[in-house]
Amino acid sequence: MEHSAIRMNDNVIARRMGGSAVLVHLATNRIYELNATGTRVWELLEGGHSSTEISAQLSAEFTVSETEARDSYNKLISDLLKEGLVSREAT
């Protein structure tokens, strides 16, 4: 995944609410809720971090192995791509 960057859809608004985040896709009026892990991934993506950096950060913050963190990241990105909340850009 390092050969592509994840870009947020400009039609998505994100708001943190306690330990989670709510995403609103303005083009579809669909609402999504991210758990604490998903919220942290979203924040790190907004900060321009790579998948490797995000996995390492998740591993440290949530006390899981880097493999578990990477798997969680990949699953979330797959779901976000499927829903059109993010897109991949070649780097």
PDB file of N, CA, C and O in Angstrom:
ATOM      1  N   MET A   1       0.807  -1.201   0.000  1.00  0.00           N
ATOM      2  CA  MET A   1       0.000   0.000   0.000  1.00  0.00           C
ATOM      3  C   MET A   1       0.849   1.265   0.000  1.00  0.00           C
ATOM      4  O   MET A   1       0.316   2.367  -0.128  1.00  0.00           O
ATOM      5  N   GLU A   2       2.145   1.121   0.140  1.00  0.00           N
ATOM      6  CA  GLU A   2       2.986   2.295   0.178  1.00  0.00           C
ATOM      7  C   GLU A   2       3.119   2.983  -1.176  1.00  0.00           C
ATOM      8  O   GLU A   2       3.613   4.108  -1.251  1.00  0.00           O
ATOM      9  N   HIS A   3       2.683   2.317  -2.251  1.00  0.00           N
ATOM     10  CA  HIS A   3       2.811   2.897  -3.577  1.00  0.00           C
ATOM     11  C   HIS A   3       1.630   3.802  -3.911  1.00  0.00           C
ATOM     12  O   HIS A   3       1.564   4.357  -5.008  1.00  0.00           O
ATOM     13  N   SER A   4       0.719   3.951  -2.990  1.00  0.00           N
ATOM     14  CA  SER A   4      -0.408   4.839  -3.208  1.00  0.00           C
ATOM     15  C   SER A   4      -0.708   5.577  -1.911  1.00  0.00           C
ATOM     16  O   SER A   4      -0.464   5.076  -0.813  1.00  0.00           O
ATOM     17  N   ALA A   5      -1.234   6.757  -2.068  1.00  0.00           N
ATOM     18  CA  ALA A   5      -1.614   7.557  -0.907  1.00  0.00           C
ATOM     19  C   ALA A   5      -3.132   7.539  -0.795  1.00  0.00           C
ATOM     20  O   ALA A   5      -3.840   7.495  -1.801  1.00  0.00           O
ATOM     21  N   ILE A   6      -3.610   7.572   0.408  1.00  0.00           N
ATOM     22  CA  ILE A   6      -5.052   7.617   0.633  1.00  0.00           C
ATOM     23  C   ILE A   6      -5.453   9.075   0.762  1.00  0.00           C
ATOM     24  O   ILE A   6      -4.857   9.836   1.525  1.00  0.00           O
ATOM     25  N   ARG A   7      -6.465   9.446   0.009  1.00  0.00           N
ATOM     26  CA  ARG A   7      -6.935  10.829   0.001  1.00  0.00           C
ATOM     27  C   ARG A   7      -8.391  10.852   0.449  1.00  0.00           C
ATOM     28  O   ARG A   7      -9.206  10.059  -0.024  1.00  0.00           O
ATOM     29  N   MET A   8      -8.712  11.757   1.358  1.00  0.00           N
ATOM     30  CA  MET A   8     -10.082  11.911   1.814  1.00  0.00           C
ATOM     31  C   MET A   8     -10.935  12.488   0.695  1.00  0.00           C
ATOM     32  O   MET A   8     -10.483  13.341  -0.069  1.00  0.00           O
ATOM     33  N   ASN A   9     -12.165  12.018   0.605  1.00  0.00           N
ATOM     34  CA  ASN A   9     -13.122  12.570  -0.345  1.00  0.00           C
ATOM     35  C   ASN A   9     -13.496  13.981   0.133  1.00  0.00           C
ATOM     36  O   ASN A   9     -13.830  14.179   1.301  1.00  0.00           O
ATOM     37  N   ASP A  10     -13.438  14.949  -0.776  1.00  0.00           N
ATOM     38  CA  ASP A  10     -13.769  16.331  -0.414  1.00  0.00           C
ATOM     39  C   ASP A  10     -15.226  16.494   0.018  1.00  0.00           C
ATOM     40  O   ASP A  10     -15.575  17.487   0.656  1.00  0.00           O
ATOM     41  N   ASN A  11     -16.074  15.529  -0.325  1.00  0.00           N
ATOM     42  CA  ASN A  11     -17.495  15.580   0.027  1.00  0.00           C
ATOM     43  C   ASN A  11     -17.793  14.890   1.354  1.00  0.00           C
ATOM     44  O   ASN A  11     -18.951  14.598   1.656  1.00  0.00           O
ATOM     45  N   VAL A  12     -16.757  14.628   2.148  1.00  0.00           N
ATOM     46  CA  VAL A  12     -16.941  13.970   3.445  1.00  0.00           C
ATOM     47  C   VAL A  12     -16.531  14.926   4.560  1.00  0.00           C
ATOM     48  O   VAL A  12     -15.451  15.516   4.535  1.00  0.00           O
ATOM     49  N   ILE A  13     -17.416  15.059   5.526  1.00  0.00           N
ATOM     50  CA  ILE A  13     -17.145  15.869   6.712  1.00  0.00           C
ATOM     51  C   ILE A  13     -16.990  14.912   7.887  1.00  0.00           C
ATOM     52  O   ILE A  13     -17.803  14.005   8.066  1.00  0.00           O
ATOM     53  N   ALA A  14     -15.955  15.112   8.678  1.00  0.00           N
ATOM     54  CA  ALA A  14     -15.698  14.266   9.843  1.00  0.00           C
ATOM     55  C   ALA A  14     -15.753  15.105  11.105  1.00  0.00           C
ATOM     56  O   ALA A  14     -15.214  16.211  11.150  1.00  0.00           O
ATOM     57  N   ARG A  15     -16.405  14.574  12.130  1.00  0.00           N
ATOM     58  CA  ARG A  15     -16.471  15.232  13.439  1.00  0.00           C
ATOM     59  C   ARG A  15     -16.205  14.204  14.519  1.00  0.00           C
ATOM     60  O   ARG A  15     -16.802  13.128  14.539  1.00  0.00           O
ATOM     61  N   ARG A  16     -15.293  14.558  15.420  1.00  0.00           N
ATOM     62  CA  ARG A  16     -14.996  13.681  16.555  1.00  0.00           C
ATOM     63  C   ARG A  16     -16.098  13.857  17.587  1.00  0.00           C
ATOM     64  O   ARG A  16     -16.541  14.970  17.872  1.00  0.00           O
ATOM     65  N   MET A  17     -16.523  12.736  18.135  1.00  0.00           N
ATOM     66  CA  MET A  17     -17.553  12.751  19.183  1.00  0.00           C
ATOM     67  C   MET A  17     -17.110  11.780  20.266  1.00  0.00           C
ATOM     68  O   MET A  17     -17.369  10.579  20.185  1.00  0.00           O
ATOM     69  N   GLY A  18     -16.438  12.315  21.280  1.00  0.00           N
ATOM     70  CA  GLY A  18     -15.897  11.454  22.328  1.00  0.00           C
ATOM     71  C   GLY A  18     -14.797  10.580  21.769  1.00  0.00           C
ATOM     72  O   GLY A  18     -13.833  11.088  21.195  1.00  0.00           O
ATOM     73  N   GLY A  19     -14.924   9.267  21.930  1.00  0.00           N
ATOM     74  CA  GLY A  19     -13.921   8.332  21.450  1.00  0.00           C
ATOM     75  C   GLY A  19     -14.133   7.866  20.029  1.00  0.00           C
ATOM     76  O   GLY A  19     -13.362   7.055  19.515  1.00  0.00           O
ATOM     77  N   SER A  20     -15.181   8.374  19.385  1.00  0.00           N
ATOM     78  CA  SER A  20     -15.457   7.945  18.016  1.00  0.00           C
ATOM     79  C   SER A  20     -15.563   9.170  17.110  1.00  0.00           C
ATOM     80  O   SER A  20     -15.429  10.310  17.555  1.00  0.00           O
ATOM     81  N   ALA A  21     -15.805   8.903  15.839  1.00  0.00           N
ATOM     82  CA  ALA A  21     -15.983   9.993  14.880  1.00  0.00           C
ATOM     83  C   ALA A  21     -17.181   9.666  14.003  1.00  0.00           C
ATOM     84  O   ALA A  21     -17.484   8.502  13.741  1.00  0.00           O
ATOM     85  N   VAL A  22     -17.846  10.706  13.562  1.00  0.00           N
ATOM     86  CA  VAL A  22     -18.963  10.570  12.639  1.00  0.00           C
ATOM     87  C   VAL A  22     -18.529  11.173  11.311  1.00  0.00           C
ATOM     88  O   VAL A  22     -18.034  12.298  11.256  1.00  0.00           O
ATOM     89  N   LEU A  23     -18.722  10.407  10.242  1.00  0.00           N
ATOM     90  CA  LEU A  23     -18.426  10.873   8.897  1.00  0.00           C
ATOM     91  C   LEU A  23     -19.738  11.061   8.159  1.00  0.00           C
ATOM     92  O   LEU A  23     -20.616  10.200   8.218  1.00  0.00           O
ATOM     93  N   VAL A  24     -19.875  12.171   7.469  1.00  0.00           N
ATOM     94  CA  VAL A  24     -21.062  12.431   6.661  1.00  0.00           C
ATOM     95  C   VAL A  24     -20.606  12.591   5.219  1.00  0.00           C
ATOM     96  O   VAL A  24     -19.806  13.471   4.902  1.00  0.00           O
ATOM     97  N   HIS A  25     -21.126  11.727   4.348  1.00  0.00           N
ATOM     98  CA  HIS A  25     -20.821  11.809   2.913  1.00  0.00           C
ATOM     99  C   HIS A  25     -21.891  12.719   2.314  1.00  0.00           C
ATOM    100  O   HIS A  25     -23.036  12.305   2.129  1.00  0.00           O
ATOM    101  N   LEU A  26     -21.512  13.957   2.015  1.00  0.00           N
ATOM    102  CA  LEU A  26     -22.471  14.971   1.572  1.00  0.00           C
ATOM    103  C   LEU A  26     -23.145  14.623   0.250  1.00  0.00           C
ATOM    104  O   LEU A  26     -24.293  15.007   0.030  1.00  0.00           O
ATOM    105  N   ALA A  27     -22.461  13.910  -0.626  1.00  0.00           N
ATOM    106  CA  ALA A  27     -23.034  13.567  -1.930  1.00  0.00           C
ATOM    107  C   ALA A  27     -24.127  12.503  -1.816  1.00  0.00           C
ATOM    108  O   ALA A  27     -25.044  12.458  -2.636  1.00  0.00           O
ATOM    109  N   THR A  28     -24.024  11.646  -0.793  1.00  0.00           N
ATOM    110  CA  THR A  28     -25.010  10.560  -0.647  1.00  0.00           C
ATOM    111  C   THR A  28     -25.894  10.728   0.580  1.00  0.00           C
ATOM    112  O   THR A  28     -26.867   9.993   0.748  1.00  0.00           O
ATOM    113  N   ASN A  29     -25.566  11.690   1.442  1.00  0.00           N
ATOM    114  CA  ASN A  29     -26.266  11.902   2.711  1.00  0.00           C
ATOM    115  C   ASN A  29     -26.184  10.692   3.634  1.00  0.00           C
ATOM    116  O   ASN A  29     -27.021  10.534   4.523  1.00  0.00           O
ATOM    117  N   ARG A  30     -25.189   9.840   3.433  1.00  0.00           N
ATOM    118  CA  ARG A  30     -25.002   8.685   4.314  1.00  0.00           C
ATOM    119  C   ARG A  30     -24.104   9.090   5.465  1.00  0.00           C
ATOM    120  O   ARG A  30     -23.192   9.902   5.308  1.00  0.00           O
ATOM    121  N   ILE A  31     -24.376   8.510   6.627  1.00  0.00           N
ATOM    122  CA  ILE A  31     -23.637   8.804   7.851  1.00  0.00           C
ATOM    123  C   ILE A  31     -22.941   7.527   8.305  1.00  0.00           C
ATOM    124  O   ILE A  31     -23.531   6.447   8.287  1.00  0.00           O
ATOM    125  N   TYR A  32     -21.696   7.659   8.708  1.00  0.00           N
ATOM    126  CA  TYR A  32     -20.880   6.532   9.159  1.00  0.00           C
ATOM    127  C   TYR A  32     -20.301   6.871  10.514  1.00  0.00           C
ATOM    128  O   TYR A  32     -20.020   8.035  10.799  1.00  0.00           O
ATOM    129  N   GLU A  33     -20.118   5.861  11.355  1.00  0.00           N
ATOM    130  CA  GLU A  33     -19.477   6.073  12.642  1.00  0.00           C
ATOM    131  C   GLU A  33     -18.227   5.216  12.710  1.00  0.00           C
ATOM    132  O   GLU A  33     -18.258   4.026  12.397  1.00  0.00           O
ATOM    133  N   LEU A  34     -17.132   5.827  13.122  1.00  0.00           N
ATOM    134  CA  LEU A  34     -15.871   5.118  13.294  1.00  0.00           C
ATOM    135  C   LEU A  34     -15.637   4.877  14.781  1.00  0.00           C
ATOM    136  O   LEU A  34     -15.892   5.753  15.608  1.00  0.00           O
ATOM    137  N   ASN A  35     -15.151   3.687  15.114  1.00  0.00           N
ATOM    138  CA  ASN A  35     -14.779   3.416  16.505  1.00  0.00           C
ATOM    139  C   ASN A  35     -13.466   4.139  16.815  1.00  0.00           C
ATOM    140  O   ASN A  35     -12.953   4.888  15.984  1.00  0.00           O
ATOM    141  N   ALA A  36     -12.934   3.913  18.003  1.00  0.00           N
ATOM    142  CA  ALA A  36     -11.714   4.623  18.428  1.00  0.00           C
ATOM    143  C   ALA A  36     -10.547   4.358  17.480  1.00  0.00           C
ATOM    144  O   ALA A  36      -9.798   5.278  17.152  1.00  0.00           O
ATOM    145  N   THR A  37     -10.387   3.121  17.040  1.00  0.00           N
ATOM    146  CA  THR A  37      -9.293   2.795  16.121  1.00  0.00           C
ATOM    147  C   THR A  37      -9.496   3.483  14.784  1.00  0.00           C
ATOM    148  O   THR A  37      -8.571   4.093  14.248  1.00  0.00           O
ATOM    149  N   GLY A  38     -10.708   3.388  14.242  1.00  0.00           N
ATOM    150  CA  GLY A  38     -11.006   4.033  12.967  1.00  0.00           C
ATOM    151  C   GLY A  38     -10.837   5.540  13.034  1.00  0.00           C
ATOM    152  O   GLY A  38     -10.351   6.165  12.091  1.00  0.00           O
ATOM    153  N   THR A  39     -11.241   6.115  14.155  1.00  0.00           N
ATOM    154  CA  THR A  39     -11.095   7.560  14.345  1.00  0.00           C
ATOM    155  C   THR A  39      -9.627   7.948  14.326  1.00  0.00           C
ATOM    156  O   THR A  39      -9.248   8.946  13.712  1.00  0.00           O
ATOM    157  N   ARG A  40      -8.801   7.156  14.999  1.00  0.00           N
ATOM    158  CA  ARG A  40      -7.364   7.466  15.032  1.00  0.00           C
ATOM    159  C   ARG A  40      -6.746   7.331  13.643  1.00  0.00           C
ATOM    160  O   ARG A  40      -5.907   8.142  13.251  1.00  0.00           O
ATOM    161  N   VAL A  41      -7.164   6.299  12.898  1.00  0.00           N
ATOM    162  CA  VAL A  41      -6.669   6.138  11.526  1.00  0.00           C
ATOM    163  C   VAL A  41      -7.058   7.357  10.702  1.00  0.00           C
ATOM    164  O   VAL A  41      -6.227   7.897   9.971  1.00  0.00           O
ATOM    165  N   TRP A  42      -8.303   7.797  10.809  1.00  0.00           N
ATOM    166  CA  TRP A  42      -8.771   8.958  10.047  1.00  0.00           C
ATOM    167  C   TRP A  42      -7.919  10.191  10.368  1.00  0.00           C
ATOM    168  O   TRP A  42      -7.500  10.920   9.469  1.00  0.00           O
ATOM    169  N   GLU A  43      -7.673  10.408  11.658  1.00  0.00           N
ATOM    170  CA  GLU A  43      -6.858  11.558  12.069  1.00  0.00           C
ATOM    171  C   GLU A  43      -5.450  11.477  11.498  1.00  0.00           C
ATOM    172  O   GLU A  43      -4.903  12.480  11.040  1.00  0.00           O
ATOM    173  N   LEU A  44      -4.866  10.289  11.525  1.00  0.00           N
ATOM    174  CA  LEU A  44      -3.508  10.120  11.008  1.00  0.00           C
ATOM    175  C   LEU A  44      -3.474  10.275   9.494  1.00  0.00           C
ATOM    176  O   LEU A  44      -2.510  10.811   8.947  1.00  0.00           O
ATOM    177  N   LEU A  45      -4.517   9.812   8.814  1.00  0.00           N
ATOM    178  CA  LEU A  45      -4.613  10.022   7.362  1.00  0.00           C
ATOM    179  C   LEU A  45      -4.692  11.508   7.049  1.00  0.00           C
ATOM    180  O   LEU A  45      -4.050  11.991   6.116  1.00  0.00           O
ATOM    181  N   GLU A  46      -5.485  12.230   7.837  1.00  0.00           N
ATOM    182  CA  GLU A  46      -5.593  13.674   7.636  1.00  0.00           C
ATOM    183  C   GLU A  46      -4.231  14.348   7.810  1.00  0.00           C
ATOM    184  O   GLU A  46      -3.940  15.361   7.173  1.00  0.00           O
ATOM    185  N   GLY A  47      -3.415  13.781   8.670  1.00  0.00           N
ATOM    186  CA  GLY A  47      -2.084  14.325   8.922  1.00  0.00           C
ATOM    187  C   GLY A  47      -1.065  13.936   7.855  1.00  0.00           C
ATOM    188  O   GLY A  47       0.095  14.343   7.922  1.00  0.00           O
ATOM    189  N   GLY A  48      -1.497  13.150   6.873  1.00  0.00           N
ATOM    190  CA  GLY A  48      -0.612  12.788   5.781  1.00  0.00           C
ATOM    191  C   GLY A  48       0.329  11.629   6.068  1.00  0.00           C
ATOM    192  O   GLY A  48       1.321  11.451   5.361  1.00  0.00           O
ATOM    193  N   HIS A  49       0.035  10.845   7.088  1.00  0.00           N
ATOM    194  CA  HIS A  49       0.899   9.721   7.447  1.00  0.00           C
ATOM    195  C   HIS A  49       0.719   8.547   6.491  1.00  0.00           C
ATOM    196  O   HIS A  49      -0.362   8.340   5.940  1.00  0.00           O
ATOM    197  N   SER A  50       1.791   7.783   6.301  1.00  0.00           N
ATOM    198  CA  SER A  50       1.756   6.600   5.443  1.00  0.00           C
ATOM    199  C   SER A  50       1.117   5.431   6.189  1.00  0.00           C
ATOM    200  O   SER A  50       0.943   5.484   7.406  1.00  0.00           O
ATOM    201  N   SER A  51       0.773   4.384   5.457  1.00  0.00           N
ATOM    202  CA  SER A  51       0.183   3.202   6.086  1.00  0.00           C
ATOM    203  C   SER A  51       1.153   2.580   7.094  1.00  0.00           C
ATOM    204  O   SER A  51       0.726   2.091   8.140  1.00  0.00           O
ATOM    205  N   THR A  52       2.437   2.594   6.793  1.00  0.00           N
ATOM    206  CA  THR A  52       3.444   2.054   7.716  1.00  0.00           C
ATOM    207  C   THR A  52       3.487   2.862   9.003  1.00  0.00           C
ATOM    208  O   THR A  52       3.524   2.299  10.098  1.00  0.00           O
ATOM    209  N   GLU A  53       3.481   4.174   8.868  1.00  0.00           N
ATOM    210  CA  GLU A  53       3.492   5.047  10.050  1.00  0.00           C
ATOM    211  C   GLU A  53       2.220   4.861  10.872  1.00  0.00           C
ATOM    212  O   GLU A  53       2.268   4.827  12.102  1.00  0.00           O
ATOM    213  N   ILE A  54       1.090   4.741  10.194  1.00  0.00           N
ATOM    214  CA  ILE A  54      -0.187   4.572  10.897  1.00  0.00           C
ATOM    215  C   ILE A  54      -0.208   3.240  11.643  1.00  0.00           C
ATOM    216  O   ILE A  54      -0.617   3.187  12.803  1.00  0.00           O
ATOM    217  N   SER A  55       0.227   2.173  10.991  1.00  0.00           N
ATOM    218  CA  SER A  55       0.256   0.859  11.648  1.00  0.00           C
ATOM    219  C   SER A  55       1.138   0.890  12.892  1.00  0.00           C
ATOM    220  O   SER A  55       0.766   0.345  13.931  1.00  0.00           O
ATOM    221  N   ALA A  56       2.308   1.527  12.789  1.00  0.00           N
ATOM    222  CA  ALA A  56       3.207   1.625  13.943  1.00  0.00           C
ATOM    223  C   ALA A  56       2.565   2.425  15.066  1.00  0.00           C
ATOM    224  O   ALA A  56       2.682   2.059  16.236  1.00  0.00           O
ATOM    225  N   GLN A  57       1.891   3.508  14.720  1.00  0.00           N
ATOM    226  CA  GLN A  57       1.230   4.349  15.720  1.00  0.00           C
ATOM    227  C   GLN A  57       0.082   3.590  16.398  1.00  0.00           C
ATOM    228  O   GLN A  57      -0.078   3.653  17.617  1.00  0.00           O
ATOM    229  N   LEU A  58      -0.710   2.876  15.601  1.00  0.00           N
ATOM    230  CA  LEU A  58      -1.816   2.088  16.166  1.00  0.00           C
ATOM    231  C   LEU A  58      -1.290   1.011  17.099  1.00  0.00           C
ATOM    232  O   LEU A  58      -1.854   0.774  18.167  1.00  0.00           O
ATOM    233  N   SER A  59      -0.209   0.361  16.691  1.00  0.00           N
ATOM    234  CA  SER A  59       0.398  -0.681  17.519  1.00  0.00           C
ATOM    235  C   SER A  59       0.800  -0.116  18.877  1.00  0.00           C
ATOM    236  O   SER A  59       0.558  -0.736  19.913  1.00  0.00           O
ATOM    237  N   ALA A  60       1.409   1.052  18.865  1.00  0.00           N
ATOM    238  CA  ALA A  60       1.853   1.683  20.113  1.00  0.00           C
ATOM    239  C   ALA A  60       0.677   2.157  20.962  1.00  0.00           C
ATOM    240  O   ALA A  60       0.650   1.929  22.171  1.00  0.00           O
ATOM    241  N   GLU A  61      -0.284   2.811  20.336  1.00  0.00           N
ATOM    242  CA  GLU A  61      -1.396   3.406  21.096  1.00  0.00           C
ATOM    243  C   GLU A  61      -2.392   2.377  21.622  1.00  0.00           C
ATOM    244  O   GLU A  61      -2.938   2.541  22.713  1.00  0.00           O
ATOM    245  N   PHE A  62      -2.629   1.317  20.849  1.00  0.00           N
ATOM    246  CA  PHE A  62      -3.659   0.346  21.225  1.00  0.00           C
ATOM    247  C   PHE A  62      -3.062  -0.957  21.751  1.00  0.00           C
ATOM    248  O   PHE A  62      -3.791  -1.919  21.994  1.00  0.00           O
ATOM    249  N   THR A  63      -1.732  -0.994  21.930  1.00  0.00           N
ATOM    250  CA  THR A  63      -1.019  -2.138  22.479  1.00  0.00           C
ATOM    251  C   THR A  63      -1.392  -3.438  21.760  1.00  0.00           C
ATOM    252  O   THR A  63      -1.811  -4.415  22.382  1.00  0.00           O
ATOM    253  N   VAL A  64      -1.229  -3.420  20.439  1.00  0.00           N
ATOM    254  CA  VAL A  64      -1.427  -4.610  19.616  1.00  0.00           C
ATOM    255  C   VAL A  64      -0.172  -4.781  18.765  1.00  0.00           C
ATOM    256  O   VAL A  64       0.640  -3.864  18.642  1.00  0.00           O
ATOM    257  N   SER A  65      -0.027  -5.967  18.181  1.00  0.00           N
ATOM    258  CA  SER A  65       1.140  -6.194  17.323  1.00  0.00           C
ATOM    259  C   SER A  65       1.018  -5.340  16.057  1.00  0.00           C
ATOM    260  O   SER A  65      -0.077  -4.926  15.677  1.00  0.00           O
ATOM    261  N   GLU A  66       2.144  -5.088  15.421  1.00  0.00           N
ATOM    262  CA  GLU A  66       2.101  -4.318  14.173  1.00  0.00           C
ATOM    263  C   GLU A  66       1.314  -5.064  13.108  1.00  0.00           C
ATOM    264  O   GLU A  66       0.675  -4.437  12.263  1.00  0.00           O
ATOM    265  N   THR A  67       1.348  -6.395  13.134  1.00  0.00           N
ATOM    266  CA  THR A  67       0.558  -7.187  12.178  1.00  0.00           C
ATOM    267  C   THR A  67      -0.929  -6.947  12.396  1.00  0.00           C
ATOM    268  O   THR A  67      -1.672  -6.723  11.441  1.00  0.00           O
ATOM    269  N   GLU A  68      -1.363  -6.994  13.654  1.00  0.00           N
ATOM    270  CA  GLU A  68      -2.775  -6.730  13.961  1.00  0.00           C
ATOM    271  C   GLU A  68      -3.157  -5.311  13.565  1.00  0.00           C
ATOM    272  O   GLU A  68      -4.233  -5.086  13.011  1.00  0.00           O
ATOM    273  N   ALA A  69      -2.284  -4.361  13.846  1.00  0.00           N
ATOM    274  CA  ALA A  69      -2.545  -2.965  13.504  1.00  0.00           C
ATOM    275  C   ALA A  69      -2.646  -2.801  11.992  1.00  0.00           C
ATOM    276  O   ALA A  69      -3.541  -2.115  11.499  1.00  0.00           O
ATOM    277  N   ARG A  70      -1.731  -3.429  11.256  1.00  0.00           N
ATOM    278  CA  ARG A  70      -1.744  -3.338   9.791  1.00  0.00           C
ATOM    279  C   ARG A  70      -3.012  -3.980   9.221  1.00  0.00           C
ATOM    280  O   ARG A  70      -3.624  -3.443   8.297  1.00  0.00           O
ATOM    281  N   ASP A  71      -3.401  -5.134   9.779  1.00  0.00           N
ATOM    282  CA  ASP A  71      -4.624  -5.801   9.315  1.00  0.00           C
ATOM    283  C   ASP A  71      -5.852  -4.936   9.564  1.00  0.00           C
ATOM    284  O   ASP A  71      -6.731  -4.842   8.707  1.00  0.00           O
ATOM    285  N   SER A  72      -5.918  -4.307  10.731  1.00  0.00           N
ATOM    286  CA  SER A  72      -7.040  -3.411  11.049  1.00  0.00           C
ATOM    287  C   SER A  72      -7.054  -2.214  10.106  1.00  0.00           C
ATOM    288  O   SER A  72      -8.110  -1.807   9.622  1.00  0.00           O
ATOM    289  N   TYR A  73      -5.878  -1.657   9.851  1.00  0.00           N
ATOM    290  CA  TYR A  73      -5.768  -0.532   8.918  1.00  0.00           C
ATOM    291  C   TYR A  73      -6.259  -0.940   7.528  1.00  0.00           C
ATOM    292  O   TYR A  73      -7.074  -0.246   6.920  1.00  0.00           O
ATOM    293  N   ASN A  74      -5.756  -2.069   7.036  1.00  0.00           N
ATOM    294  CA  ASN A  74      -6.133  -2.523   5.692  1.00  0.00           C
ATOM    295  C   ASN A  74      -7.631  -2.773   5.577  1.00  0.00           C
ATOM    296  O   ASN A  74      -8.238  -2.433   4.561  1.00  0.00           O
ATOM    297  N   LYS A  75      -8.232  -3.360   6.602  1.00  0.00           N
ATOM    298  CA  LYS A  75      -9.678  -3.626   6.595  1.00  0.00           C
ATOM    299  C   LYS A  75     -10.454  -2.315   6.563  1.00  0.00           C
ATOM    300  O   LYS A  75     -11.400  -2.168   5.789  1.00  0.00           O
ATOM    301  N   LEU A  76     -10.058  -1.372   7.395  1.00  0.00           N
ATOM    302  CA  LEU A  76     -10.746  -0.085   7.434  1.00  0.00           C
ATOM    303  C   LEU A  76     -10.623   0.640   6.098  1.00  0.00           C
ATOM    304  O   LEU A  76     -11.613   1.156   5.579  1.00  0.00           O
ATOM    305  N   ILE A  77      -9.418   0.681   5.539  1.00  0.00           N
ATOM    306  CA  ILE A  77      -9.211   1.366   4.260  1.00  0.00           C
ATOM    307  C   ILE A  77     -10.060   0.713   3.182  1.00  0.00           C
ATOM    308  O   ILE A  77     -10.655   1.411   2.361  1.00  0.00           O
ATOM    309  N   SER A  78     -10.127  -0.599   3.169  1.00  0.00           N
ATOM    310  CA  SER A  78     -10.966  -1.312   2.202  1.00  0.00           C
ATOM    311  C   SER A  78     -12.423  -0.874   2.331  1.00  0.00           C
ATOM    312  O   SER A  78     -13.088  -0.609   1.330  1.00  0.00           O
ATOM    313  N   ASP A  79     -12.913  -0.801   3.563  1.00  0.00           N
ATOM    314  CA  ASP A  79     -14.301  -0.373   3.804  1.00  0.00           C
ATOM    315  C   ASP A  79     -14.520   1.083   3.382  1.00  0.00           C
ATOM    316  O   ASP A  79     -15.533   1.405   2.762  1.00  0.00           O
ATOM    317  N   LEU A  80     -13.572   1.959   3.716  1.00  0.00           N
ATOM    318  CA  LEU A  80     -13.699   3.373   3.359  1.00  0.00           C
ATOM    319  C   LEU A  80     -13.665   3.566   1.847  1.00  0.00           C
ATOM    320  O   LEU A  80     -14.400   4.392   1.308  1.00  0.00           O
ATOM    321  N   LEU A  81     -12.811   2.803   1.162  1.00  0.00           N
ATOM    322  CA  LEU A  81     -12.748   2.868  -0.303  1.00  0.00           C
ATOM    323  C   LEU A  81     -14.070   2.410  -0.917  1.00  0.00           C
ATOM    324  O   LEU A  81     -14.587   3.038  -1.841  1.00  0.00           O
ATOM    325  N   LYS A  82     -14.604   1.317  -0.396  1.00  0.00           N
ATOM    326  CA  LYS A  82     -15.856   0.753  -0.908  1.00  0.00           C
ATOM    327  C   LYS A  82     -17.007   1.751  -0.787  1.00  0.00           C
ATOM    328  O   LYS A  82     -17.877   1.814  -1.656  1.00  0.00           O
ATOM    329  N   GLU A  83     -17.006   2.523   0.286  1.00  0.00           N
ATOM    330  CA  GLU A  83     -18.081   3.492   0.529  1.00  0.00           C
ATOM    331  C   GLU A  83     -17.815   4.848  -0.132  1.00  0.00           C
ATOM    332  O   GLU A  83     -18.658   5.744  -0.074  1.00  0.00           O
ATOM    333  N   GLY A  84     -16.643   4.997  -0.758  1.00  0.00           N
ATOM    334  CA  GLY A  84     -16.319   6.247  -1.439  1.00  0.00           C
ATOM    335  C   GLY A  84     -15.926   7.382  -0.500  1.00  0.00           C
ATOM    336  O   GLY A  84     -15.990   8.552  -0.876  1.00  0.00           O
ATOM    337  N   LEU A  85     -15.522   7.039   0.713  1.00  0.00           N
ATOM    338  CA  LEU A  85     -15.139   8.055   1.686  1.00  0.00           C
ATOM    339  C   LEU A  85     -13.692   8.504   1.491  1.00  0.00           C
ATOM    340  O   LEU A  85     -13.315   9.608   1.883  1.00  0.00           O
ATOM    341  N   VAL A  86     -12.888   7.633   0.881  1.00  0.00           N
ATOM    342  CA  VAL A  86     -11.510   7.931   0.542  1.00  0.00           C
ATOM    343  C   VAL A  86     -11.233   7.375  -0.850  1.00  0.00           C
ATOM    344  O   VAL A  86     -12.022   6.599  -1.390  1.00  0.00           O
ATOM    345  N   SER A  87     -10.108   7.781  -1.422  1.00  0.00           N
ATOM    346  CA  SER A  87      -9.667   7.231  -2.702  1.00  0.00           C
ATOM    347  C   SER A  87      -8.167   7.028  -2.656  1.00  0.00           C
ATOM    348  O   SER A  87      -7.481   7.568  -1.789  1.00  0.00           O
ATOM    349  N   ARG A  88      -7.663   6.245  -3.597  1.00  0.00           N
ATOM    350  CA  ARG A  88      -6.222   6.001  -3.701  1.00  0.00           C
ATOM    351  C   ARG A  88      -5.640   6.888  -4.770  1.00  0.00           C
ATOM    352  O   ARG A  88      -6.219   7.057  -5.843  1.00  0.00           O
ATOM    353  N   GLU A  89      -4.490   7.453  -4.468  1.00  0.00           N
ATOM    354  CA  GLU A  89      -3.756   8.264  -5.442  1.00  0.00           C
ATOM    355  C   GLU A  89      -2.397   7.640  -5.631  1.00  0.00           C
ATOM    356  O   GLU A  89      -1.734   7.300  -4.651  1.00  0.00           O
ATOM    357  N   ALA A  90      -1.966   7.480  -6.867  1.00  0.00           N
ATOM    358  CA  ALA A  90      -0.628   6.953  -7.140  1.00  0.00           C
ATOM    359  C   ALA A  90       0.410   7.962  -6.672  1.00  0.00           C
ATOM    360  O   ALA A  90       0.225   9.171  -6.812  1.00  0.00           O
ATOM    361  N   THR A  91       1.512   7.451  -6.112  1.00  0.00           N
ATOM    362  CA  THR A  91       2.573   8.345  -5.642  1.00  0.00           C
ATOM    363  C   THR A  91       3.797   8.199  -6.502  1.00  0.00           C
ATOM    364  O   THR A  91       4.801   8.870  -6.265  1.00  0.00           O
TER     365      THR A  91
END
